[in-house]
Amino acid sequence: MRVACVLWTDRHSDPTVHLFTDADAAIDWARAQAKKMDRHDDFKETELTDEMRNIGWIYDVQYSCEGDGLRVEMVEVDKDVTTLRRKDSK
């Protein structure tokens, strides 16, 4: 299954991953989060290079001068990744 994966990296917290079945929804969500987090007019959408596009990136945005931001990529997710796991399962 191909999904849009939003990778959120911020130097003040662990990276988080958010999966969307719709790429446009993922981009809209990432853009909205970056605008909320932008406190010093550092919001900057990256112009993607061909290399970025070739590895699956579809959107990238920073909201701080230190590079905190969100990236959206199209990724292939297999059934093992999407299976619900309990803490005690192996």
C-alpha positions as CSV (number, residue, x, y, z in Angstrom):
1,M,0.0,0.0,0.0
2,R,1.4,3.4,-1.0
3,V,0.8,6.2,1.6
4,A,1.9,9.7,2.2
5,C,4.3,9.8,5.2
6,V,4.8,13.0,7.1
7,L,8.1,13.1,9.0
8,W,8.1,15.8,11.6
9,T,11.5,16.7,13.0
10,D,12.0,19.3,15.8
11,R,15.2,19.7,17.8
12,H,13.1,19.9,21.0
13,S,11.3,16.5,20.6
14,D,11.7,13.1,19.1
15,P,10.8,12.8,15.4
16,T,7.2,11.7,14.7
17,V,5.7,10.0,11.7
18,H,2.1,10.5,10.5
19,L,0.6,8.4,7.7
20,F,-2.1,9.6,5.3
21,T,-3.9,7.7,2.5
22,D,-4.2,11.0,0.6
23,A,-1.1,13.0,-0.4
24,D,-2.9,16.3,-0.7
25,A,-4.3,15.9,2.9
26,A,-0.8,15.1,4.1
27,I,0.6,18.2,2.5
28,D,-2.2,20.4,3.8
29,W,-1.7,19.0,7.3
30,A,2.1,19.5,7.2
31,R,1.7,23.0,6.0
32,A,-0.8,23.8,8.7
33,Q,1.4,22.4,11.4
34,A,4.4,24.4,10.2
35,K,2.4,27.6,10.1
36,K,1.2,27.0,13.7
37,M,4.8,26.3,14.9
38,D,6.3,29.3,13.1
39,R,6.9,31.9,15.8
40,H,9.5,34.2,14.0
41,D,8.4,34.4,10.4
42,D,10.7,31.5,9.5
43,F,8.1,29.5,7.5
44,K,9.8,28.4,4.3
45,E,8.5,25.9,1.7
46,T,11.4,24.1,0.0
47,E,11.6,24.1,-3.8
48,L,12.2,20.4,-4.4
49,T,15.0,19.2,-6.6
50,D,14.8,16.4,-9.1
51,E,16.8,14.3,-6.7
52,M,14.4,14.9,-3.9
53,R,11.4,14.0,-6.1
54,N,13.2,10.9,-7.4
55,I,13.5,9.5,-3.8
56,G,9.8,10.2,-3.1
57,W,9.6,13.6,-1.5
58,I,6.5,15.5,-2.4
59,Y,6.7,18.4,0.0
60,D,9.1,19.9,2.5
61,V,8.8,22.9,4.8
62,Q,10.7,24.5,7.6
63,Y,9.3,26.6,10.4
64,S,12.5,27.7,12.3
65,C,15.9,29.0,11.4
66,E,17.4,25.9,12.9
67,G,15.7,23.6,10.3
68,D,12.8,22.3,12.3
69,G,10.2,21.2,9.9
70,L,8.0,18.6,8.1
71,R,8.6,16.5,5.0
72,V,6.1,14.5,3.1
73,E,7.2,11.4,1.2
74,M,5.3,8.7,-0.7
75,V,6.3,5.3,0.8
76,E,5.3,1.7,0.4
77,V,3.9,0.2,3.6
78,D,3.5,-3.5,3.9
79,K,1.0,-5.4,6.1
80,D,3.6,-6.1,8.8
81,V,3.9,-2.3,9.4
82,T,0.2,-1.7,9.6
83,T,-0.6,-4.7,11.9
84,L,-1.7,-3.6,15.4
85,R,0.8,-4.8,17.9
86,R,0.4,-5.1,21.6
87,K,3.3,-4.3,23.9
88,D,3.7,-8.0,24.9
89,S,3.6,-9.4,21.4
90,K,6.7,-10.6,19.6
